[in-house]
Amino acid sequence: MKIDVRRIFEIEGEREDFCFELDLSETEIWSHKPLTKPVKIEGCVKNRSSIVTLAYKASGDLHTFCDRCLVEFDDSIDLDFEYTLVRELQDVDAQNEINAQLSAKLFESLKTSRNLKEELMRRQQEALLELARRILACYGTERERKTYGGL
């Protein structure tokens, strides 16, 4: 998709909304292709007080697995992005630095999301183990009751 931003740069208050789907099914992340369905991209390019910004939201379904226990799970992703656009680059190194920062931000967002899911799964497993121990302490064999009875 292409947007003619020249018009937006020239007219203060100008805005162009966009919405499309992006097929990333062949994109590998950590040796896995987790985006099996198209990702929906919604956003706008706007000129507000002569500052042109591109803001969009990427949302879709993620199919992946836990790195620790290899259990597959589905989840949804909703990531927000915002960039300030310029008419021309003054310094290629500065643009490379901006690109590196944006890539790091995306990677950190995905990593944080994965860490939260792993923590949730760990807590669920601990709760199930505790429940099993309590059941054995009450209803298990004599040996199991002695072993887990101190809970």
N, C-alpha and C positions, 0 to 999 in steps of 0.2 A: 504494500500500500504506500502511495506517495501523497504527500500533502504539500501544496504550494504555500510555503511559509512567507514568501516575499510579500504577499498581500497582507498577511497578519503583521509583519514588521512595519508596514507603511501606515496602517490604520489603527490608531489607539482605540482600545475597546473591542477590537475584532476578535472573534473566537470561532474555532472550527472543531466540532465534536466528531469523534470517530468510534466505530465499533466493528470488530472483525474477529475471526477465529484463526488461530495460528497452529498449524500441524507440527508438533514437535515429537512425534512418535518415534522418530529415528535418532533423537538426541540422547546421548549417553551421559548419565551422571553417576559417578562411582561405579563404572562398569555395568550399569543397569539402565534400562530404558523405562523410566517410571511414568512418563506422560503418554499413556496409550490413547487418550482422547484429545481432540484439539483444545487449546487453551484460549479462553475468551479474553480479548483485549478491548477495554473500554477507556476512553479518555478524551482529552481535548488539548488543543494548542491555543493559547490566548495571549493577547497583548494587554497588559494592565499597567498603566502608567509608564508606557514605553519599555516595559520589561516583558519579554516573550518567554513563556514557560510551556513546557510539555509535561502534562501530568496524565498518568494512566494507571489502571488497575489490571493486573493479570490474575485470572481465576480459572481453576480447573480441577480435575481429579488426578490424584497421585496414587499410583499402585507401586508399592515397594515392600521391603521386608526389614525386620529388625536385624541389625548387624550382630547382635549377641545371640539371639535364640533362633533366628532365621524364620520366624513366623511372618507370613505375608499379611499385609493389611492395606486397606484403602483409606485415603484421607483426602480432604479438599485443601487447596491452597488459595490464598488471597494475598497478593503482594502489591503494595502501592509504590509507585515511582514518581519522582518529580525532578525535572531538569530545567535549567535556565539555558535558553538558546542564544547564540551570538551570531552576528552576520558573518564574521570571518575570524579565523584563528590568528592570534598574534604569535603563538608559540606552540610548535608541535609537541614539545616535551610536556607542556602544561596539559595539552589534550590527552596525551598518553597517561599522565598522572590521574586525570579525572576518570578516564576509562578504567584504570586499575582500581581506583576507589569504588567505582560503581560495581565492578565485578566482585570486589571483596564484600561489598554490602549485600549483594545477592547471595553469595556463598554463605555469609554469616546468617542471613535470614533462613536459608535452607537448613544450615547446621543447627541453629537454635530450635527450629521446628522439630528436627529429628531428635535432639537431646530431650526435649519436653516429652515426646512420645515414648522414648526409651525409659524415662523416669516414671511415667505413668504405668508402663508395662511392668517395670520392676516392682512398683508398689502393689499392683494387682497380684503379682506372683507371691509376694510376701504375705499378703492378706489370705490368699488361698492356702499357703503352707501353714499359717497360724490356725486357720479353720480346721485343716486336717489334723494338726496336733491336738487341738481341743476335742475333736471327735474321738481320736484314739485314746485320749486321757479319760474320756467318759465311757466309751463303748468298746474299746479295743480288748485284746487279750490281756491276761493278768500282767504279762511282761510289759506290754505297751502302756497299760495304765500306770505301772510303776515308773516307766521311763518318762512319760509325758504328764504324769499326775501332778508334778510340781509347778505347773503353769498357773 
